[in-house]
């Protein structure tokens, strides 16, 4: 069954929405340039309101070891890294890492490390809600068979099943298409979750 990640939670109402709709993963963004950026204190408050079986993913950009340790102490299940990933992070991380890559027109270089549990592929701009060339994704899929393939970028209730049937991702990741005025919209999230679950 394809896993579902709802990314960019910003408030307790978002946690309530996810508790009702039951995706598999919830994403928390720690990046000052993002409109969904959270303080650690706010993120912990939201995390504490989520059902235990919804895995918590910390989304960071070029983190340092100090940030890693804070995230691990907060109880996150997965670290999703955009930008650079220093080798110290690989050496010291005690939780699985998802390495994120933005795709333009070419197949990106795929780094490998035993700590990398999965690869997330997004459009040219992270969080922009824009799809990328799925033909590139097909070629990438062949290269990372042993790792989790997380698909993001422009997914919504209309195209997610096409994406699943075409690319067979392990997890689909969505944010902006299930929002209304920066909050997660319960009806939109529910429609998205149902579409994915119907597909099996």
C-alpha positions in Angstrom: 0.0 0.0 0.0 1.3 3.5 -0.9 2.1 5.6 2.1 0.8 9.1 2.5 2.7 12.1 3.9 0.9 15.4 4.6 3.6 18.0 4.9 3.8 21.5 6.3 1.7 21.4 9.5 1.5 24.8 11.1 -1.1 24.7 13.9 -3.2 22.5 16.2 -6.1 22.5 13.7 -3.8 20.8 11.2 -3.1 18.0 13.8 -6.8 17.6 14.3 -7.3 17.3 10.6 -4.6 14.6 10.3 -6.0 12.7 13.3 -9.4 12.5 11.5 -8.0 11.6 8.1 -5.1 9.3 9.2 -2.3 9.7 6.8 0.9 7.7 7.5 3.3 10.7 7.9 3.2 14.3 9.1 5.8 16.8 7.9 7.1 19.7 10.0 9.2 22.4 8.3 12.2 24.0 10.0 13.3 26.5 7.4 13.1 30.3 7.9 12.4 31.1 4.2 9.3 28.8 4.2 5.9 30.2 5.0 5.3 26.9 6.9 8.4 27.4 9.1 7.9 26.4 12.7 9.7 27.1 16.0 10.7 23.9 17.8 8.3 24.8 20.6 5.3 25.1 18.3 6.3 21.9 16.5 6.4 20.0 19.7 3.0 21.3 20.7 1.6 20.0 17.4 3.4 16.7 17.6 2.0 16.1 21.0 -1.5 16.5 19.5 -1.0 13.9 16.8 -1.9 10.2 17.1 1.1 8.1 18.0 0.9 6.0 14.9 1.3 9.0 12.5 5.1 9.2 12.0 6.6 12.6 12.4 9.1 13.9 9.8 11.4 16.9 10.4 12.0 18.8 7.1 15.3 20.7 7.2 17.7 22.4 4.8 21.5 21.8 5.1 21.3 21.0 8.8 24.1 20.9 11.3 24.7 18.5 14.2 23.1 20.8 16.8 19.9 20.8 14.8 20.0 17.1 14.3 20.3 16.5 18.0 17.4 18.8 18.8 15.2 17.1 16.3 16.1 13.6 17.6 15.5 14.7 21.2 12.0 16.0 20.2 11.1 12.5 19.1 10.9 12.8 15.3 10.9 9.5 13.5 12.5 10.6 10.2 14.8 13.4 9.1 14.1 14.8 5.6 17.1 16.8 4.3 17.1 19.3 1.5 20.2 21.0 0.3 23.6 19.8 1.6 24.0 16.9 3.9 27.3 17.1 5.8 29.0 13.7 6.4 28.7 14.5 10.2 25.0 14.1 9.9 25.3 10.7 8.3 27.8 9.7 11.0 25.7 10.9 14.0 22.1 10.5 12.9 20.2 7.9 15.0 17.0 8.2 13.0 16.4 7.4 9.3 17.2 10.0 6.7 15.2 10.9 3.6 17.3 12.8 1.1 15.3 15.3 -0.9 16.2 16.3 -4.5 14.7 18.9 -6.7 14.4 17.8 -10.3 14.7 20.2 -13.3 15.3 18.5 -16.7 18.1 16.0 -15.9 18.5 13.0 -13.8 20.2 14.2 -10.6 23.2 12.6 -9.0 22.0 10.1 -6.4 24.1 9.9 -3.2 24.1 6.7 -1.3 24.7 6.0 2.4 23.4 3.3 4.7 21.6 6.0 6.8 19.6 7.0 3.8 16.3 5.2 4.1 14.6 6.9 1.2 14.8 9.6 -1.5 12.2 12.3 -1.9 11.9 13.9 -5.4 10.2 17.2 -5.9 9.8 19.8 -8.6 12.4 22.5 -9.4 11.4 24.5 -6.3 10.7 22.8 -3.0 7.2 23.4 -1.7 6.1 25.1 -4.9 3.4 22.5 -5.7 4.7 22.1 -9.2 5.1 18.7 -10.9 8.2 17.6 -12.7 8.9 15.3 -15.7 7.8 11.8 -14.6 9.9 10.2 -17.3 12.9 11.3 -15.3 11.3 9.9 -12.2 10.9 6.5 -13.9 14.6 6.3 -14.6 15.4 7.3 -11.0 13.1 4.7 -9.7 15.2 2.0 -11.3 18.3 3.3 -9.6 17.0 3.2 -6.0 15.1 0.0 -5.8 16.5 -0.8 -2.4 15.4 2.5 -0.9 12.0 4.2 -0.3 10.9 6.3 -3.2 8.9 9.4 -2.0 7.1 11.4 -4.7 6.2 15.1 -4.2 5.6 18.0 -6.5 2.2 19.0 -7.8 0.2 16.0 -6.5 -3.5 16.4 -5.9 -6.6 14.2 -5.8 -6.9 14.4 -9.6 -3.5 13.1 -10.5 -2.2 11.1 -7.5 -3.6 7.8 -8.8 -2.0 8.3 -12.2 1.3 9.0 -10.4 1.0 5.9 -8.3 0.1 3.7 -11.3 2.9 5.2 -13.4 5.8 5.5 -10.9 4.8 3.1 -8.1 6.2 5.3 -5.3 6.4 4.0 -1.8 5.1 7.2 -0.4 3.3 10.3 -1.9 3.9 13.7 -0.3 1.5 16.6 -0.5 1.2 20.0 1.0 -0.2 23.0 -0.9 -2.9 21.2 -2.8 -4.6 20.2 0.5 -4.5 23.7 2.0 -6.9 26.5 2.4 -5.6 29.8 3.6 -2.3 28.2 4.8 -4.2 25.6 7.0 -4.8 22.0 6.0 -8.3 21.7 4.7 -10.0 18.6 6.2 -12.2 17.9 3.1 -9.2 18.2 0.7 -7.0 16.0 2.9 -9.7 13.4 3.2 -10.3 13.3 -0.6 -6.6 12.9 -1.2 -6.2 10.2 1.4 -9.3 8.3 0.1 -8.0 8.5 -3.5 -4.7 6.9 -2.5 -6.3 4.3 -0.2 -8.7 3.3 -3.0 -5.7 2.6 -5.3 -4.3 0.2 -2.7 
